[in-house]
Amino acid sequence: MLKNTFANNAFEHFEIAAYKLLLSLADIVGLSSAKPLLQASLKEEEAMAAWIDQNIDSDTSSYVKAQAA
Ligand SMILES: [Fe+2]
């Protein structure tokens, strides 16, 4: 479970970087029509990264308590 949380957190940040890069590319090539969907996806990834960040402590604590029981 802890490894999954670690990997999921890393992957969300990978996705955030990817969408930011795609938004830059859209600007460079003048593909503004792609930007709203890219921005929507970026916001989803940022929201998930924030959720993971907010839950790491409680998830880790729950895991340790379950293992200790
Ligand atoms: Fe994601």
N, CA, C, O and the ligand as a Tripos MOL2 file, in Angstrom:
@<TRIPOS>MOLECULE
protein
  277   275    70     0     0
PROTEIN
NO_CHARGES

@<TRIPOS>ATOM
      1 N           0.8360   -1.2030    0.0000 N.3       1 MET1
      2 CA          0.0000    0.0000    0.0000 C.3       1 MET1
      3 C           0.8750    1.2580    0.0000 C.2       1 MET1
      4 O           0.6120    2.2090   -0.7360 O.2       1 MET1
      5 N           1.9140    1.2470    0.8350 N.am      2 LEU2
      6 CA          2.7680    2.4340    0.8890 C.3       2 LEU2
      7 C           3.5180    2.6370   -0.4250 C.2       2 LEU2
      8 O           3.7030    3.7680   -0.8740 O.2       2 LEU2
      9 N           3.9460    1.5360   -1.0340 N.am      3 LYS3
     10 CA          4.6210    1.6510   -2.3330 C.3       3 LYS3
     11 C           3.6590    2.1840   -3.3930 C.2       3 LYS3
     12 O           4.0560    2.9680   -4.2550 O.2       3 LYS3
     13 N           2.3980    1.7610   -3.3300 N.am      4 ASN4
     14 CA          1.4070    2.2670   -4.2840 C.3       4 ASN4
     15 C           1.1930    3.7700   -4.1030 C.2       4 ASN4
     16 O           1.1030    4.5170   -5.0770 O.2       4 ASN4
     17 N           1.1150    4.1950   -2.8520 N.am      5 THR5
     18 CA          0.9480    5.6280   -2.5800 C.3       5 THR5
     19 C           2.1550    6.4100   -3.1000 C.2       5 THR5
     20 O           2.0100    7.4700   -3.7100 O.2       5 THR5
     21 N           3.3340    5.8720   -2.8490 N.am      6 PHE6
     22 CA          4.5660    6.5060   -3.3240 C.3       6 PHE6
     23 C           4.5550    6.5990   -4.8560 C.2       6 PHE6
     24 O           4.8340    7.6550   -5.4240 O.2       6 PHE6
     25 N           4.2310    5.4850   -5.5140 N.am      7 ALA7
     26 CA          4.2250    5.4490   -6.9800 C.3       7 ALA7
     27 C           3.1270    6.3520   -7.5480 C.2       7 ALA7
     28 O           3.3550    7.0680   -8.5230 O.2       7 ALA7
     29 N           1.9470    6.3190   -6.9450 N.am      8 ASN8
     30 CA          0.8460    7.1560   -7.4370 C.3       8 ASN8
     31 C           1.1930    8.6360   -7.3210 C.2       8 ASN8
     32 O           0.8950    9.4220   -8.2200 O.2       8 ASN8
     33 N           1.8180    9.0090   -6.2190 N.am      9 ASN9
     34 CA          2.2080   10.4080   -6.0460 C.3       9 ASN9
     35 C           3.2060   10.8160   -7.1310 C.2       9 ASN9
     36 O           3.0770   11.8810   -7.7360 O.2       9 ASN9
     37 N           4.1800    9.9750   -7.3660 N.am     10 ALA10
     38 CA          5.1700   10.2660   -8.4090 C.3      10 ALA10
     39 C           4.5070   10.3360   -9.7850 C.2      10 ALA10
     40 O           4.8150   11.2220  -10.5830 O.2      10 ALA10
     41 N           3.5980    9.4020  -10.0570 N.am     11 PHE11
     42 CA          2.9640    9.3790  -11.3700 C.3      11 PHE11
     43 C           2.0940   10.6040  -11.6140 C.2      11 PHE11
     44 O           2.0820   11.1430  -12.7210 O.2      11 PHE11
     45 N           1.3690   11.0490  -10.5960 N.am     12 GLU12
     46 CA          0.5540   12.2680  -10.7720 C.3      12 GLU12
     47 C           1.4540   13.4580  -11.1360 C.2      12 GLU12
     48 O           1.0880   14.2810  -11.9760 O.2      12 GLU12
     49 N           2.6140   13.5440  -10.5090 N.am     13 HIS13
     50 CA          3.5200   14.6490  -10.8320 C.3      13 HIS13
     51 C           4.1440   14.4820  -12.2150 C.2      13 HIS13
     52 O           4.4350   15.4710  -12.8870 O.2      13 HIS13
     53 N           4.3470   13.2590  -12.6360 N.am     14 PHE14
     54 CA          4.7890   13.0060  -14.0090 C.3      14 PHE14
     55 C           3.7300   13.5250  -14.9860 C.2      14 PHE14
     56 O           4.0510   14.1990  -15.9650 O.2      14 PHE14
     57 N           2.4640   13.2020  -14.7060 N.am     15 GLU15
     58 CA          1.3720   13.6480  -15.5770 C.3      15 GLU15
     59 C           1.2420   15.1710  -15.5860 C.2      15 GLU15
     60 O           0.9870   15.7720  -16.6300 O.2      15 GLU15
     61 N           1.4180   15.7880  -14.4220 N.am     16 ILE16
     62 CA          1.3630   17.2600  -14.3460 C.3      16 ILE16
     63 C           2.4330   17.8570  -15.2490 C.2      16 ILE16
     64 O           2.1620   18.7830  -16.0130 O.2      16 ILE16
     65 N           3.6400   17.3290  -15.1600 N.am     17 ALA17
     66 CA          4.7290   17.8310  -16.0100 C.3      17 ALA17
     67 C           4.4040   17.6120  -17.4900 C.2      17 ALA17
     68 O           4.6800   18.4760  -18.3230 O.2      17 ALA17
     69 N           3.8260   16.4730  -17.8080 N.am     18 ALA18
     70 CA          3.4940   16.1750  -19.2060 C.3      18 ALA18
     71 C           2.4490   17.1560  -19.7410 C.2      18 ALA18
     72 O           2.5880   17.6620  -20.8550 O.2      18 ALA18
     73 N           1.4110   17.4270  -18.9590 N.am     19 TYR19
     74 CA          0.3780   18.3620  -19.4400 C.3      19 TYR19
     75 C           0.9230   19.7910  -19.5560 C.2      19 TYR19
     76 O           0.5550   20.5320  -20.4670 O.2      19 TYR19
     77 N           1.7980   20.1650  -18.6260 N.am     20 LYS20
     78 CA          2.4050   21.4940  -18.7420 C.3      20 LYS20
     79 C           3.2570   21.5970  -20.0100 C.2      20 LYS20
     80 O           3.2520   22.6150  -20.7010 O.2      20 LYS20
     81 N           3.9840   20.5240  -20.2930 N.am     21 LEU21
     82 CA          4.7970   20.5020  -21.5120 C.3      21 LEU21
     83 C           3.8980   20.5850  -22.7480 C.2      21 LEU21
     84 O           4.1970   21.3270  -23.6830 O.2      21 LEU21
     85 N           2.7960   19.8220  -22.7540 N.am     22 LEU22
     86 CA          1.8870   19.8470  -23.9000 C.3      22 LEU22
     87 C           1.2470   21.2240  -24.0790 C.2      22 LEU22
     88 O           1.0230   21.6660  -25.2060 O.2      22 LEU22
     89 N           0.9520   21.9040  -22.9580 N.am     23 LEU23
     90 CA          0.4120   23.2660  -23.0610 C.3      23 LEU23
     91 C           1.4430   24.2070  -23.6820 C.2      23 LEU23
     92 O           1.0900   25.0700  -24.4860 O.2      23 LEU23
     93 N           2.7090   24.0440  -23.3160 N.am     24 SER24
     94 CA          3.7580   24.8630  -23.9280 C.3      24 SER24
     95 C           3.8660   24.5730  -25.4140 C.2      24 SER24
     96 O           3.9900   25.4890  -26.2270 O.2      24 SER24
     97 N           3.8200   23.2960  -25.7660 N.am     25 LEU25
     98 CA          3.8810   22.9290  -27.1810 C.3      25 LEU25
     99 C           2.6970   23.4960  -27.9500 C.2      25 LEU25
    100 O           2.8480   23.9560  -29.0820 O.2      25 LEU25
    101 N           1.5220   23.4640  -27.3380 N.am     26 ALA26
    102 CA          0.3330   24.0170  -27.9990 C.3      26 ALA26
    103 C           0.5270   25.4970  -28.2970 C.2      26 ALA26
    104 O           0.1170   25.9870  -29.3490 O.2      26 ALA26
    105 N           1.1560   26.2050  -27.3610 N.am     27 ASP27
    106 CA          1.4610   27.6260  -27.5880 C.3      27 ASP27
    107 C           2.4470   27.7920  -28.7380 C.2      27 ASP27
    108 O           2.2630   28.6340  -29.6170 O.2      27 ASP27
    109 N           3.4910   26.9790  -28.7170 N.am     28 ILE28
    110 CA          4.5670   27.1070  -29.7060 C.3      28 ILE28
    111 C           4.0600   26.8630  -31.1240 C.2      28 ILE28
    112 O           4.4420   27.5680  -32.0580 O.2      28 ILE28
    113 N           3.1930   25.8560  -31.2780 N.am     29 VAL29
    114 CA          2.7130   25.5160  -32.6220 C.3      29 VAL29
    115 C           1.3840   26.1940  -32.9590 C.2      29 VAL29
    116 O           0.8210   25.9640  -34.0290 O.2      29 VAL29
    117 N           0.8860   27.0280  -32.0450 N.am     30 GLY30
    118 CA         -0.3460   27.7640  -32.3260 C.3      30 GLY30
    119 C          -1.5970   26.9060  -32.3390 C.2      30 GLY30
    120 O          -2.5330   27.1580  -33.0970 O.2      30 GLY30
    121 N          -1.5990   25.8890  -31.4900 N.am     31 LEU31
    122 CA         -2.7520   24.9820  -31.4300 C.3      31 LEU31
    123 C          -3.5970   25.3160  -30.1980 C.2      31 LEU31
    124 O          -3.7440   24.5100  -29.2800 O.2      31 LEU31
    125 N          -4.1330   26.5070  -30.2140 N.am     32 SER32
    126 CA         -4.8720   26.9700  -29.0310 C.3      32 SER32
    127 C          -6.1450   26.1680  -28.7840 C.2      32 SER32
    128 O          -6.6510   26.1440  -27.6620 O.2      32 SER32
    129 N          -6.6650   25.5160  -29.8130 N.am     33 SER33
    130 CA         -7.8930   24.7300  -29.6240 C.3      33 SER33
    131 C          -7.6780   23.5450  -28.6870 C.2      33 SER33
    132 O          -8.6320   23.0350  -28.0990 O.2      33 SER33
    133 N          -6.4250   23.1070  -28.5450 N.am     34 ALA34
    134 CA         -6.1430   21.9650  -27.6650 C.3      34 ALA34
    135 C          -6.0200   22.3780  -26.1970 C.2      34 ALA34
    136 O          -6.0890   21.5380  -25.3000 O.2      34 ALA34
    137 N          -5.8380   23.6650  -25.9650 N.am     35 LYS35
    138 CA         -5.5110   24.1120  -24.6140 C.3      35 LYS35
    139 C          -6.6100   23.8880  -23.5750 C.2      35 LYS35
    140 O          -6.2920   23.4950  -22.4530 O.2      35 LYS35
    141 N          -7.8780   24.1170  -23.8910 N.am     36 PRO36
    142 CA         -8.8950   23.9020  -22.8400 C.3      36 PRO36
    143 C          -8.9180   22.4730  -22.3080 C.2      36 PRO36
    144 O          -9.0310   22.2690  -21.0990 O.2      36 PRO36
    145 N          -8.8130   21.4860  -23.1850 N.am     37 LEU37
    146 CA         -8.8100   20.0930  -22.7200 C.3      37 LEU37
    147 C          -7.5360   19.7770  -21.9410 C.2      37 LEU37
    148 O          -7.5770   19.0710  -20.9340 O.2      37 LEU37
    149 N          -6.4050   20.3020  -22.4120 N.am     38 LEU38
    150 CA         -5.1520   20.0780  -21.6940 C.3      38 LEU38
    151 C          -5.1960   20.7280  -20.3120 C.2      38 LEU38
    152 O          -4.7370   20.1460  -19.3290 O.2      38 LEU38
    153 N          -5.7460   21.9290  -20.2460 N.am     39 GLN39
    154 CA         -5.8470   22.6200  -18.9500 C.3      39 GLN39
    155 C          -6.8000   21.8830  -18.0120 C.2      39 GLN39
    156 O          -6.5550   21.8060  -16.8080 O.2      39 GLN39
    157 N          -7.8870   21.3410  -18.5640 N.am     40 ALA40
    158 CA         -8.8230   20.5740  -17.7290 C.3      40 ALA40
    159 C          -8.1380   19.3230  -17.1740 C.2      40 ALA40
    160 O          -8.2960   18.9860  -16.0010 O.2      40 ALA40
    161 N          -7.3810   18.6460  -18.0280 N.am     41 SER41
    162 CA         -6.6650   17.4480  -17.5670 C.3      41 SER41
    163 C          -5.5960   17.8120  -16.5420 C.2      41 SER41
    164 O          -5.4050   17.0990  -15.5570 O.2      41 SER41
    165 N          -4.9080   18.9150  -16.7750 N.am     42 LEU42
    166 CA         -3.8950   19.3720  -15.8190 C.3      42 LEU42
    167 C          -4.5270   19.6260  -14.4500 C.2      42 LEU42
    168 O          -3.9670   19.2450  -13.4220 O.2      42 LEU42
    169 N          -5.6860   20.2650  -14.4420 N.am     43 LYS43
    170 CA         -6.3560   20.5350  -13.1630 C.3      43 LYS43
    171 C          -6.7490   19.2370  -12.4580 C.2      43 LYS43
    172 O          -6.6460   19.1390  -11.2350 O.2      43 LYS43
    173 N          -7.1970   18.2440  -13.2250 N.am     44 GLU44
    174 CA         -7.5430   16.9490  -12.6230 C.3      44 GLU44
    175 C          -6.3160   16.2990  -11.9860 C.2      44 GLU44
    176 O          -6.3820   15.7720  -10.8760 O.2      44 GLU44
    177 N          -5.2080   16.3460  -12.7020 N.am     45 GLU45
    178 CA         -3.9830   15.7340  -12.1640 C.3      45 GLU45
    179 C          -3.4970   16.4870  -10.9290 C.2      45 GLU45
    180 O          -3.0490   15.8740   -9.9600 O.2      45 GLU45
    181 N          -3.5860   17.8120  -10.9650 N.am     46 GLU46
    182 CA         -3.1710   18.6030   -9.7990 C.3      46 GLU46
    183 C          -4.0860   18.3180   -8.6050 C.2      46 GLU46
    184 O          -3.6260   18.2590   -7.4650 O.2      46 GLU46
    185 N          -5.3740   18.1450   -8.8720 N.am     47 ALA47
    186 CA         -6.3000   17.8350   -7.7810 C.3      47 ALA47
    187 C          -5.9780   16.4720   -7.1730 C.2      47 ALA47
    188 O          -6.0160   16.3090   -5.9530 O.2      47 ALA47
    189 N          -5.6610   15.4910   -8.0250 N.am     48 MET48
    190 CA         -5.3280   14.1620   -7.5040 C.3      48 MET48
    191 C          -4.0140   14.1980   -6.7390 C.2      48 MET48
    192 O          -3.8880   13.5600   -5.6940 O.2      48 MET48
    193 N          -3.0310   14.9390   -7.2490 N.am     49 ALA49
    194 CA         -1.7590   15.0650   -6.5280 C.3      49 ALA49
    195 C          -1.9870   15.7200   -5.1610 C.2      49 ALA49
    196 O          -1.3860   15.3180   -4.1650 O.2      49 ALA49
    197 N          -2.8450   16.7150   -5.1270 N.am     50 ALA50
    198 CA         -3.1380   17.3810   -3.8560 C.3      50 ALA50
    199 C          -3.8450   16.4280   -2.8970 C.2      50 ALA50
    200 O          -3.5660   16.4210   -1.6980 O.2      50 ALA50
    201 N          -4.7590   15.6260   -3.4320 N.am     51 TRP51
    202 CA         -5.4740   14.6540   -2.5890 C.3      51 TRP51
    203 C          -4.5000   13.6410   -1.9850 C.2      51 TRP51
    204 O          -4.5580   13.3370   -0.7940 O.2      51 TRP51
    205 N          -3.6200   13.1330   -2.8170 N.am     52 ILE52
    206 CA         -2.6150   12.1830   -2.3150 C.3      52 ILE52
    207 C          -1.7700   12.8500   -1.2430 C.2      52 ILE52
    208 O          -1.5340   12.2750   -0.1800 O.2      52 ILE52
    209 N          -1.3150   14.0660   -1.5250 N.am     53 ASP53
    210 CA         -0.4780   14.7900   -0.5750 C.3      53 ASP53
    211 C          -1.1870   14.9720    0.7670 C.2      53 ASP53
    212 O          -0.5800   14.8550    1.8310 O.2      53 ASP53
    213 N          -2.4890   15.2620    0.6890 N.am     54 GLN54
    214 CA         -3.2540   15.4890    1.9190 C.3      54 GLN54
    215 C          -3.5230   14.1980    2.6850 C.2      54 GLN54
    216 O          -3.8400   14.2360    3.8740 O.2      54 GLN54
    217 N          -3.3990   13.0590    2.0120 N.am     55 ASN55
    218 CA         -3.7480   11.7860    2.6490 C.3      55 ASN55
    219 C          -2.5530   10.8800    2.9580 C.2      55 ASN55
    220 O          -2.7280    9.7920    3.5060 O.2      55 ASN55
    221 N          -1.3560   11.3170    2.6150 N.am     56 ILE56
    222 CA         -0.1810   10.4720    2.8630 C.3      56 ILE56
    223 C          -0.0300   10.1710    4.3560 C.2      56 ILE56
    224 O           0.1980    9.0230    4.7360 O.2      56 ILE56
    225 N          -0.1550   11.1790    5.1900 N.am     57 ASP57
    226 CA          0.0240   10.9520    6.6270 C.3      57 ASP57
    227 C          -1.0040    9.9650    7.1720 C.2      57 ASP57
    228 O          -0.6460    9.0140    7.8680 O.2      57 ASP57
    229 N          -2.2730   10.1870    6.8580 N.am     58 SER58
    230 CA         -3.3010    9.3040    7.4150 C.3      58 SER58
    231 C          -3.2130    7.8990    6.8310 C.2      58 SER58
    232 O          -3.4260    6.9200    7.5460 O.2      58 SER58
    233 N          -2.9030    7.7850    5.5420 N.am     59 ASP59
    234 CA         -2.7530    6.4610    4.9270 C.3      59 ASP59
    235 C          -1.5820    5.7020    5.5410 C.2      59 ASP59
    236 O          -1.6850    4.5080    5.8230 O.2      59 ASP59
    237 N          -0.4800    6.3970    5.7440 N.am     60 THR60
    238 CA          0.7010    5.7610    6.3350 C.3      60 THR60
    239 C           0.4100    5.3340    7.7630 C.2      60 THR60
    240 O           0.7740    4.2360    8.1850 O.2      60 THR60
    241 N          -0.2450    6.2050    8.4940 N.am     61 SER61
    242 CA         -0.6010    5.8750    9.8760 C.3      61 SER61
    243 C          -1.5380    4.6770    9.9260 C.2      61 SER61
    244 O          -1.3520    3.7820   10.7510 O.2      61 SER61
    245 N          -2.5390    4.6480    9.0560 N.am     62 SER62
    246 CA         -3.4750    3.5170    9.0110 C.3      62 SER62
    247 C          -2.7540    2.2220    8.6800 C.2      62 SER62
    248 O          -3.0320    1.1750    9.2650 O.2      62 SER62
    249 N          -1.8320    2.3040    7.7460 N.am     63 TYR63
    250 CA         -1.0900    1.1160    7.3410 C.3      63 TYR63
    251 C          -0.2380    0.5870    8.4930 C.2      63 TYR63
    252 O          -0.2300   -0.6120    8.7730 O.2      63 TYR63
    253 N           0.4710    1.4850    9.1500 N.am     64 VAL64
    254 CA          1.3490    1.0640   10.2570 C.3      64 VAL64
    255 C           0.5170    0.4710   11.3920 C.2      64 VAL64
    256 O           0.9010   -0.5410   11.9790 O.2      64 VAL64
    257 N          -0.6100    1.0870   11.7020 N.am     65 LYS65
    258 CA         -1.4750    0.5640   12.7730 C.3      65 LYS65
    259 C          -2.0150   -0.8210   12.4090 C.2      65 LYS65
    260 O          -2.0840   -1.7100   13.2580 O.2      65 LYS65
    261 N          -2.3960   -0.9950   11.1460 N.am     66 ALA66
    262 CA         -2.9130   -2.2910   10.7050 C.3      66 ALA66
    263 C          -1.8300   -3.3620   10.7720 C.2      66 ALA66
    264 O          -2.0910   -4.5010   11.1580 O.2      66 ALA66
    265 N          -0.6110   -2.9820   10.3930 N.am     67 GLN67
    266 CA          0.4930   -3.9490   10.4420 C.3      67 GLN67
    267 C           0.8700   -4.3040   11.8770 C.2      67 GLN67
    268 O           1.2690   -5.4340   12.1610 O.2      67 GLN67
    269 N           0.7420   -3.3420   12.7700 N.am     68 ALA68
    270 CA          1.1200   -3.5680   14.1620 C.3      68 ALA68
    271 C           0.0900   -4.4080   14.8930 C.2      68 ALA68
    272 O           0.4020   -5.0710   15.8820 O.2      68 ALA68
    273 N          -1.1510   -4.3740   14.3950 N.am     69 ALA69
    274 CA         -2.2320   -5.1090   15.0790 C.3      69 ALA69
    275 C          -2.1410   -6.6210   14.8730 C.2      69 ALA69
    276 O          -2.9770   -7.3650   15.3850 O.2      69 ALA69
    277 FE         -3.3940   11.0650  -12.9140 Fe       70 LIG70
@<TRIPOS>BOND
     1     1     2 1
     2     2     3 1
     3     3     4 2
     4     3     5 am
     5     5     6 1
     6     6     7 1
     7     7     8 2
     8     7     9 am
     9     9    10 1
    10    10    11 1
    11    11    12 2
    12    11    13 am
    13    13    14 1
    14    14    15 1
    15    15    16 2
    16    15    17 am
    17    17    18 1
    18    18    19 1
    19    19    20 2
    20    19    21 am
    21    21    22 1
    22    22    23 1
    23    23    24 2
    24    23    25 am
    25    25    26 1
    26    26    27 1
    27    27    28 2
    28    27    29 am
    29    29    30 1
    30    30    31 1
    31    31    32 2
    32    31    33 am
    33    33    34 1
    34    34    35 1
    35    35    36 2
    36    35    37 am
    37    37    38 1
    38    38    39 1
    39    39    40 2
    40    39    41 am
    41    41    42 1
    42    42    43 1
    43    43    44 2
    44    43    45 am
    45    45    46 1
    46    46    47 1
    47    47    48 2
    48    47    49 am
    49    49    50 1
    50    50    51 1
    51    51    52 2
    52    51    53 am
    53    53    54 1
    54    54    55 1
    55    55    56 2
    56    55    57 am
    57    57    58 1
    58    58    59 1
    59    59    60 2
    60    59    61 am
    61    61    62 1
    62    62    63 1
    63    63    64 2
    64    63    65 am
    65    65    66 1
    66    66    67 1
    67    67    68 2
    68    67    69 am
    69    69    70 1
    70    70    71 1
    71    71    72 2
    72    71    73 am
    73    73    74 1
    74    74    75 1
    75    75    76 2
    76    75    77 am
    77    77    78 1
    78    78    79 1
    79    79    80 2
    80    79    81 am
    81    81    82 1
    82    82    83 1
    83    83    84 2
    84    83    85 am
    85    85    86 1
    86    86    87 1
    87    87    88 2
    88    87    89 am
    89    89    90 1
    90    90    91 1
    91    91    92 2
    92    91    93 am
    93    93    94 1
    94    94    95 1
    95    95    96 2
    96    95    97 am
    97    97    98 1
    98    98    99 1
    99    99   100 2
   100    99   101 am
   101   101   102 1
   102   102   103 1
   103   103   104 2
   104   103   105 am
   105   105   106 1
   106   106   107 1
   107   107   108 2
   108   107   109 am
   109   109   110 1
   110   110   111 1
   111   111   112 2
   112   111   113 am
   113   113   114 1
   114   114   115 1
   115   115   116 2
   116   115   117 am
   117   117   118 1
   118   118   119 1
   119   119   120 2
   120   119   121 am
   121   121   122 1
   122   122   123 1
   123   123   124 2
   124   123   125 am
   125   125   126 1
   126   126   127 1
   127   127   128 2
   128   127   129 am
   129   129   130 1
   130   130   131 1
   131   131   132 2
   132   131   133 am
   133   133   134 1
   134   134   135 1
   135   135   136 2
   136   135   137 am
   137   137   138 1
   138   138   139 1
   139   139   140 2
   140   139   141 am
   141   141   142 1
   142   142   143 1
   143   143   144 2
   144   143   145 am
   145   145   146 1
   146   146   147 1
   147   147   148 2
   148   147   149 am
   149   149   150 1
   150   150   151 1
   151   151   152 2
   152   151   153 am
   153   153   154 1
   154   154   155 1
   155   155   156 2
   156   155   157 am
   157   157   158 1
   158   158   159 1
   159   159   160 2
   160   159   161 am
   161   161   162 1
   162   162   163 1
   163   163   164 2
   164   163   165 am
   165   165   166 1
   166   166   167 1
   167   167   168 2
   168   167   169 am
   169   169   170 1
   170   170   171 1
   171   171   172 2
   172   171   173 am
   173   173   174 1
   174   174   175 1
   175   175   176 2
   176   175   177 am
   177   177   178 1
   178   178   179 1
   179   179   180 2
   180   179   181 am
   181   181   182 1
   182   182   183 1
   183   183   184 2
   184   183   185 am
   185   185   186 1
   186   186   187 1
   187   187   188 2
   188   187   189 am
   189   189   190 1
   190   190   191 1
   191   191   192 2
   192   191   193 am
   193   193   194 1
   194   194   195 1
   195   195   196 2
   196   195   197 am
   197   197   198 1
   198   198   199 1
   199   199   200 2
   200   199   201 am
   201   201   202 1
   202   202   203 1
   203   203   204 2
   204   203   205 am
   205   205   206 1
   206   206   207 1
   207   207   208 2
   208   207   209 am
   209   209   210 1
   210   210   211 1
   211   211   212 2
   212   211   213 am
   213   213   214 1
   214   214   215 1
   215   215   216 2
   216   215   217 am
   217   217   218 1
   218   218   219 1
   219   219   220 2
   220   219   221 am
   221   221   222 1
   222   222   223 1
   223   223   224 2
   224   223   225 am
   225   225   226 1
   226   226   227 1
   227   227   228 2
   228   227   229 am
   229   229   230 1
   230   230   231 1
   231   231   232 2
   232   231   233 am
   233   233   234 1
   234   234   235 1
   235   235   236 2
   236   235   237 am
   237   237   238 1
   238   238   239 1
   239   239   240 2
   240   239   241 am
   241   241   242 1
   242   242   243 1
   243   243   244 2
   244   243   245 am
   245   245   246 1
   246   246   247 1
   247   247   248 2
   248   247   249 am
   249   249   250 1
   250   250   251 1
   251   251   252 2
   252   251   253 am
   253   253   254 1
   254   254   255 1
   255   255   256 2
   256   255   257 am
   257   257   258 1
   258   258   259 1
   259   259   260 2
   260   259   261 am
   261   261   262 1
   262   262   263 1
   263   263   264 2
   264   263   265 am
   265   265   266 1
   266   266   267 1
   267   267   268 2
   268   267   269 am
   269   269   270 1
   270   270   271 1
   271   271   272 2
   272   271   273 am
   273   273   274 1
   274   274   275 1
   275   275   276 2
@<TRIPOS>SUBSTRUCTURE
     1 MET1         2 RESIDUE 1 A MET
     2 LEU2         6 RESIDUE 1 A LEU
     3 LYS3        10 RESIDUE 1 A LYS
     4 ASN4        14 RESIDUE 1 A ASN
     5 THR5        18 RESIDUE 1 A THR
     6 PHE6        22 RESIDUE 1 A PHE
     7 ALA7        26 RESIDUE 1 A ALA
     8 ASN8        30 RESIDUE 1 A ASN
     9 ASN9        34 RESIDUE 1 A ASN
    10 ALA10       38 RESIDUE 1 A ALA
    11 PHE11       42 RESIDUE 1 A PHE
    12 GLU12       46 RESIDUE 1 A GLU
    13 HIS13       50 RESIDUE 1 A HIS
    14 PHE14       54 RESIDUE 1 A PHE
    15 GLU15       58 RESIDUE 1 A GLU
    16 ILE16       62 RESIDUE 1 A ILE
    17 ALA17       66 RESIDUE 1 A ALA
    18 ALA18       70 RESIDUE 1 A ALA
    19 TYR19       74 RESIDUE 1 A TYR
    20 LYS20       78 RESIDUE 1 A LYS
    21 LEU21       82 RESIDUE 1 A LEU
    22 LEU22       86 RESIDUE 1 A LEU
    23 LEU23       90 RESIDUE 1 A LEU
    24 SER24       94 RESIDUE 1 A SER
    25 LEU25       98 RESIDUE 1 A LEU
    26 ALA26      102 RESIDUE 1 A ALA
    27 ASP27      106 RESIDUE 1 A ASP
    28 ILE28      110 RESIDUE 1 A ILE
    29 VAL29      114 RESIDUE 1 A VAL
    30 GLY30      118 RESIDUE 1 A GLY
    31 LEU31      122 RESIDUE 1 A LEU
    32 SER32      126 RESIDUE 1 A SER
    33 SER33      130 RESIDUE 1 A SER
    34 ALA34      134 RESIDUE 1 A ALA
    35 LYS35      138 RESIDUE 1 A LYS
    36 PRO36      142 RESIDUE 1 A PRO
    37 LEU37      146 RESIDUE 1 A LEU
    38 LEU38      150 RESIDUE 1 A LEU
    39 GLN39      154 RESIDUE 1 A GLN
    40 ALA40      158 RESIDUE 1 A ALA
    41 SER41      162 RESIDUE 1 A SER
    42 LEU42      166 RESIDUE 1 A LEU
    43 LYS43      170 RESIDUE 1 A LYS
    44 GLU44      174 RESIDUE 1 A GLU
    45 GLU45      178 RESIDUE 1 A GLU
    46 GLU46      182 RESIDUE 1 A GLU
    47 ALA47      186 RESIDUE 1 A ALA
    48 MET48      190 RESIDUE 1 A MET
    49 ALA49      194 RESIDUE 1 A ALA
    50 ALA50      198 RESIDUE 1 A ALA
    51 TRP51      202 RESIDUE 1 A TRP
    52 ILE52      206 RESIDUE 1 A ILE
    53 ASP53      210 RESIDUE 1 A ASP
    54 GLN54      214 RESIDUE 1 A GLN
    55 ASN55      218 RESIDUE 1 A ASN
    56 ILE56      222 RESIDUE 1 A ILE
    57 ASP57      226 RESIDUE 1 A ASP
    58 SER58      230 RESIDUE 1 A SER
    59 ASP59      234 RESIDUE 1 A ASP
    60 THR60      238 RESIDUE 1 A THR
    61 SER61      242 RESIDUE 1 A SER
    62 SER62      246 RESIDUE 1 A SER
    63 TYR63      250 RESIDUE 1 A TYR
    64 VAL64      254 RESIDUE 1 A VAL
    65 LYS65      258 RESIDUE 1 A LYS
    66 ALA66      262 RESIDUE 1 A ALA
    67 GLN67      266 RESIDUE 1 A GLN
    68 ALA68      270 RESIDUE 1 A ALA
    69 ALA69      274 RESIDUE 1 A ALA
    70 LIG70      277 GROUP 0 **** ****
